Amino acid sequence: MVRPKKHLGQHFLKDLSIAEQIAGILSGEGYDRIVEIGPGMGVLTQFLLKSDKEVFVVEIDGESVRYLEQSFPELHKHIIPGDFLRLPLQETIQPPFAVIGNFPYNISSQIVFKILENKEMVPEFGGMFQKEVAERITAEPGSKTYGILSVLTAAYYEREYLFTVEPEVFNPPPKVRSGVIRLKRKENYRLDCDENLFYRVVKATFNQRRKTLRNGLKSLNLSLEKVDEELLKLRPEQLDLQGFINITNSITQP
């Protein structure tokens, strides 16, 4: 047995039926490998290994690594010790691959940003988050939870909130409910705009989400002369993906 470590945000799932459900959310389309983040004692891993895909696991906890080595000999040479956030993915695992996990709540948003940075390699991504974060990722315009993660994931992936998981199925139980989501990369995931500027526009406006887009964009010190005046009167949560693309293109026009 491995004892959950608070400083790593570990909450081990103990309900096998839910683990099997989570393993089943992946479509298996467009990749031959699956990467699981934070397998712990392998409750999800055991079901992923039943797929026809090559399974890799990334685990930062040395005690868990030793447990996995002893309990899953089929993972020989497929256990990657270390921090997923610092892992050079392209040098470590041959793309394309799906990413899945029961993600530690304290780094789950950072994991999503890393997936976005490596979207060319990840056609599908899913797993369990704190419910609030899962709702934020899958939120639509107009929702109170709609924000940076919502817009950036929607830019490249089709997003789906699948089901909610109660605290008592974990050891130790977290103080919040969890949500399981799936993201499937869009067939055409190249944005019709300057993507670096798009990121800056989205982040600048949501960092001041109570202000209008005009006021939120002032921090970028860019010309807004050609941006539609009606768009600039809106607040960021009122704007859909295409609206952010349109603003980005208006700013970049000479």
Order of alpha helices (4+ residues) and beta strands (2+ residues): beta-alpha-beta-alpha-beta-alpha-beta-alpha-beta-alpha-beta-alpha-alpha-beta-beta-beta-alpha-alpha-alpha-alpha
